Amino acid sequence: MDEMMSRKLCQIIAGIVVADDDLDPAEDAFIENLMKRFGLPLEERDALFPIMDGEEAAKELLALSPAAQREALGLLVEAVAADKKYAAEEREFLEKVAGVLSVPKDELDRMVEAAIRG
């Protein structure tokens, strides 16, 4: 994955972890670990702004390859599960993304519940 794509995915993930206006320390750590995983310098964390909402994230994901879309959805689910809570705002964000990726809501809920449990 190239640097531009990595930044875009981090920006999308940052959007979901702040969707409920509560950045839990576990969610913050998830973002830091994701940046490290993608080889992005932590001092460039400000590059994740502006934060995307669910509609913007959905549009961005449509431009990605199917493999990148699956990876992004998986990362979004992991990000939601990081604090072991599934806030209504996070659900709304995820449902917008899942809708453009043709992922049924019940499947999405199963993915999130499994991630929270495990």
N, C-alpha and C positions, 0 to 999 in steps of 0.2 A: 504494500500500500504506500503510495507516495505521501509526501509531507502535507500537501494541500488537502488530500482526502482525510488524512489523520486529523488535521486541525478541524475539518468540517464535522467529522464524527464526534470529536471531543466537544465541539460547540453544541451539537445536538444533545449529547449526553448531559452536558451542563444545564441545558434547558429543562430536562426532566427532573433533575435533582433539586432544582429551585422552584419547580412548578407549584409546590405547596407553601412557598414562602418560608421554608424552614430547611436550612442547610445543616443537616445532622453531621457530626464529625465523621461518621462512617461513610456518608455520601461524599464528603470532602476528600477523604482518603481514597475513595474509589476514583475520583477525578484525577488525583495526583498519580495513582498507580496506572491509570489508563494513559496519562501523558507519558509516563516513564516507559510503558509498554510500547508506545508508538514512537519513542525516541524524541519526544518534544521536550525542550527545556522548561523546567518548572518556573523559571523566572519570566517566561513568556505566557504565563497563565492569563494575563489580561487579553491575550489574543483570542480567548474564547468568547469574548464579548463583541457585539451584543448577543445576549442569550436568545435562542430561538424558542418560539412557542410551538405547540403541537402542529398547527397548520403549516408553519414555515418548515418545520422538520419533515413533515410528510412530503412537501414539495421537493425538498432537497433529496430525500431518499428516492424519489421517482427517477432522478437523474443517475442513480448508481446502478451498477451491474446487479443482477439477482444475487450473486454471492455476497457482495458488499451490503445489500439490503438485509439479507439474513443475518450477517454479522452485526449490523447496526441494531436490528431488532433484539438480538440476543444480548447485546451490551446494554440496551435500554432496559430490558427485563432485569439484568444483573444490577443495574444502577438503582432501579426501584427497590429491589430486595435488599440493598446494602444496609438500610436502617431497619429492616424487618417490618416495615409498615407499607401499606398500599393506600396512599391518600387518594381522595376523590379527584384531585387535580392531576395527579400522576396517571390515574386511570383514564381520565379524559385525554390527556396528552398521548398516551399509548394507543388508545382507541382510534385517534386520528391517524396515527402512523400505521397501525394495523389495517385500517380501512383501505388505505391506498396500496397496501401490500397483499390484500385479499386474505388476511388472517382473521378467521371468525373470533368474535368476542369470547366465546366459551373456551376456545383454544388458548387465547391470550391469557385469560384468567388462570387456566391450568398452568401455563408457563410461569406466571408470576408466583402463584401459590407454591409450586415446586421449588422455585428459586428461593423463596422466603424460608421454606422448610429446610433446604439443603445447603 
